[in-house]
Amino acid sequence: MTLLVFGEFLCADNKVLNFTVTVSDCQAEQPCAVPVGTTLYIKTFFVPQETLRDVKSRVSAKMGVLVVPRGPSRFVCPSAISEEADRCDSTEGLVRGRHYAYVEEFPIRPHYREISVKIRVEFFTGRRPHSNTTLLCFEIPLRIMSDSEMS
């Protein structure tokens, strides 16, 4: 089953308005209960309103006011698949009006503790996301749980 992200999970200032997000193995209830040792697949379907080059994504875990990036930002184009043209061509970038799918993997490592977090996904241009460079941003509430707590 997948969880559809909408409304209350959006960050302010989204410039890409035509998008949906699904999260693998999440039930409809909130927050999504995820056992340690699994991997979440966060799939974003979007249509850019203008042609964009050098778009990056950043995935972070947000715990209260603390935001911990999962790693360095990555370019979106090499991993974006278009319905119209298969893989995104980095020389032309994300083309206005095309339908793209982009998948992020978020492993829930065995050493993670039981905790409530929000997974924040941001698409942006420039060196780092902020209000005038963020194209798309959303948060997914998670409850990381032990195997025994899931039973």
C-alpha positions, 0 to 999 in steps of 0.5 A: 500500500502507498501513502499519498502526500498532500495538503498539510505535508507541503512546505511553503513556496512550492513553485512546482504545483502539479505533483503527487507523492507516494510512499511505499509500505505506508498505510493510510494512517498518520504517521506512517509506521516503519520498522527498522531494517526496511527501506522507504521508497518515496516517489514524486511525480511532477510536471515543471512549469518551465524548463529547469537545469541543475535541479537538485534534491535534498532529503533530510530527517526533521526532529523538532527544529533539528534538520539532519541531511541524509547526505549530499544533495543530488542532481534530479535529472539523472534519476528522473524518468519522463513519460514522454522521453524516458530518461531526463537529458542533462543537457536539456534539463527538466523540460516544461510540461513533461511528466516526470517520476523521481524516486528517493530511497530512505533506508531505515537502518537497524541501529535507528532508535524508535522515534517520530520524525518527518522526512523532508524532501526538497527540490531546488536550484543553487547551492542550497534550498531557501525560499527563492530557490526551492521548487518543490518541498514536502514532509512525510511524518514517520514513526520508526518502530522496532520489529517487536513494536510492529507485531 
